[in-house]
Amino acid sequence: MENFFDVATPEEIAKQFPTASKRPEWLEDTRASMDKAPDYNCEYLVYLYWGRGDTEKAEYYLDQIKDESRRLSVAITLYELREA
């Protein structure tokens, strides 16, 4: 599975993690957290691809989130973004 940090541009990383993007050690901790928690990584991949307009990939990563409550929360956010 791809990691958010491997596919996001520096600008996209800064947008998702504005404080951490200014501290390399914090970004490394965040990356390590995503490696340990695939659902966390998938959540940010959903938002990344949604923001890029690639709804097919966003839906793919949404389906990869195993924790039902997290998947539902992300799906609700996407629904709200569609309405905006």
Stockholm file with secondary structure:
# STOCKHOLM 1.0

chainA/1-84         MENFFDVATPEEIAKQFPTASKRPEWLEDTRASMDKAPDYNCEYLVYLYWGRGDTEKAEYYLDQIKDESRRLSVAITLYELREA
#=GR chainA/1-84 SS CCCHHHHSCHHHHHHHCTTGGGCHHHHHHHHHHHHHCHHHHHHHHHHHHHHHTCHHHHHHHHHHCCCHHHHHHHHHHHHHHHHC
#=GC SS_cons        CCCHHHHSCHHHHHHHCTTGGGCHHHHHHHHHHHHHCHHHHHHHHHHHHHHHTCHHHHHHHHHHCCCHHHHHHHHHHHHHHHHC
//
